[in-house]
Amino acid sequence: MNRITKSFMVLILCLVAGSVYADSLVTQISALVSASPTVRGKFAQSKTLSGVSKKLNSEGFFIVDKGKGVVWVTEKPIYQTLKVFDSGIRMGNKSGVLMNLDARSEPSVKYINELVLAIFSGDMSALEKLFNYSGEVTAKDWNLQLTPKNTVSMPFKKISIVGSSAISRISFASKDGDLTEVIFSDVRLAPALSNDEALQFQ
């Protein structure tokens, strides 16, 4: 996996097995997460770089459509868009498209797409293909700690996800010591995209 693709993985995940216990955990969480074709909400991201005391903060909104993909829009401090489709990943700003990554020529992009859609759509069973995990389910919420099965191709060593009917927080630690946390708010479910939201996927 090249350096650019690794950077996209980190950005998106900011943007969250194998035993009887794990299967039971996935079943319990899947029952709690509300199923909906469309999910939208706001995010606040905080990133701490290894050896740097000052945190890097950003905020914006996201839209998830199970049939179309994920749109991740950073509004502050700099406007930027990140769009995840079946065909690839597109990054842009107010001036236009900055970069395209094609899933056909970059196999790792297909992996990123699957991971992003699994996390944001609450498809916990899909995460089993990519991670080993442990966690806990209570009467009000749940948490998962994910460690990648393929550690060679992953730029991070652990992902933690907390949620209830929707994911509320994702944090992950990279191999180089960086720590990123994303907190979600105003998460709303809907049967379909609005006209304005549909334009975001173009």
TIVEX-921145 format. One record per residue (C-alpha): y, x, z. Coordinates in steps of 0.02 Angstrom, whole numbers, padded with zeros to 5 digits, always signed. Example, Ala and Ser with C-alpha at 12.3 -4.5 7.8 and 13.67 -1.06 7.14 Angstrom:
2
-00225+00615+00390 -00053+00684+00357 
# end
This chain:
202
+00000+00000+00000 +00167+00073-00052 +00321+00091+00058 +00413-00056-00022 +00268-00174+00008 +00255-00118+00189 +00439-00156+00213 +00414-00330+00143 +00269-00361+00260 +00375-00314+00409 +00519-00423+00349 +00410-00574+00317 +00318-00563+00481 +00488-00565+00562 +00516-00701+00466 +00143-00738+00638 -00641-00689+00785 -00801-00691+00758 -00865-00761+00924 -00905-00934+00990 -00754-00921+01104 -00640-00878+00957 -00704-01024+00854 -00672-01140+01000 -00496-01069+01021 -00453-01098+00838 -00518-01276+00848 -00411-01312+01001 -00253-01238+00925 -00279-01325+00758 -00289-01490+00853 -00120-01456+00935 -00024-01396+00782 +00052-01542+00686 -00005-01548+00506 +00134-01579+00381 +00164-01534+00198 +00339-01472+00240 +00408-01376+00390 +00587-01318+00412 +00689-01242+00553 +00802-01103+00614 +00761-00926+00671 +00840-00788+00775 +00767-00615+00749 +00783-00462+00860 +00716-00292+00809 +00705-00137+00915 +00677+00024+00820 +00581+00166+00900 +00703+00290+00979 +00854+00175+00954 +00924+00079+01103 +01030-00047+01007 +00940-00199+00940 +00961-00264+00762 +00993-00452+00767 +00993-00580+00627 +00980-00768+00608 +00956-00900+00477 +00837-01037+00423 +00667-01058+00341 +00577-01189+00237 +00388-01199+00214 +00305-01307+00083 +00116-01293+00074 +00117-01323-00113 +00263-01209-00157 +00275-01069-00029 +00402-01004+00097 +00591-00981+00086 +00667-00867+00219 +00858-00861+00218 +00953-00737+00327 +01132-00800+00352 +01196-00671+00477 +01244-00529+00478 +01213-00518+00290 +01159-00659+00175 +00989-00628+00099 +00845-00733+00033 +00659-00698+00034 +00547-00816-00064 +00357-00812-00056 +00262-00897-00198 +00081-00893-00257 +00139-00783-00401 +00233-00656-00293 +00384-00619-00186 +00568-00627-00235 +00712-00553-00137 +00894-00593-00175 +01072-00620-00115 +01222-00722-00171 +01238-00615-00327 +01061-00648-00387 +00886-00576-00382 +00869-00402-00306 +00683-00374-00323 +00522-00458-00381 +00345-00412-00327 +00206-00484-00436 +00045-00536-00348 -00056-00495-00504 -00002-00313-00507 +00014-00292-00318 -00146-00353-00231 -00064-00332-00061 +00067-00463-00111 -00071-00593-00123 -00125-00545+00052 +00054-00563+00116 +00068-00736+00038 -00093-00794+00121 -00036-00726+00289 +00137-00804+00283 +00074-00975+00231 -00063-00971+00363 +00059-00931+00502 +00197-01052+00455 +00085-01197+00406 -00020-01179+00563 -00180-01140+00466 -00268-01050+00607 -00436-01042+00518 -00357-00940+00378 -00302-00809+00506 -00485-00777+00548 -00507-00688+00381 -00370-00562+00423 -00374-00536+00611 -00475-00517+00768 -00393-00618+00905 -00391-00683+01081 -00282-00812+01165 -00263-00960+01279 -00232-01146+01264 -00149-01247+01402 -00100-01430+01415 +00073-01394+01341 +00060-01241+01230 -00049-01100+01163 -00039-00915+01125 -00130-00795+01010 -00141-00606+01008 -00191-00542+00836 -00254-00369+00791 -00285-00330+00606 -00463-00308+00545 -00405-00186+00410 -00300-00064+00512 -00278+00059+00368 -00175-00058+00258 -00075-00137+00400 +00094-00067+00456 +00078-00153+00625 -00048-00147+00764 -00025-00313+00854 +00051-00486+00825 +00081-00613+00963 +00111-00797+00922 +00164-00934+01043 +00176-01118+00999 +00141-01300+01040 +00148-01429+00900 +00232-01293+00796 +00252-01104+00812 +00396-01061+00929 +00392-00871+00937 +00314-00724+00844 +00324-00544+00898 +00239-00391+00829 +00225-00207+00864 +00216-00086+00718 +00116+00074+00714 +00275+00178+00721 +00334+00096+00883 +00456-00035+00817 +00456-00204+00903 +00514-00365+00820 +00530-00539+00894 +00571-00699+00802 +00615-00858+00897 +00609-01024+00805 +00713-01177+00847 +00749-01351+00778 +00578-01350+00693 +00556-01512+00596 +00411-01584+00497 +00423-01693+00342 +00310-01766+00207 +00412-01688+00067 +00558-01573+00026 +00733-01644+00011 +00823-01619-00155 +00927-01476-00082 +00772-01392-00011 +00680-01406-00177 +00822-01308-00258 +00789-01165-00136 +00619-01136-00218 +00690-01111-00392 
# end
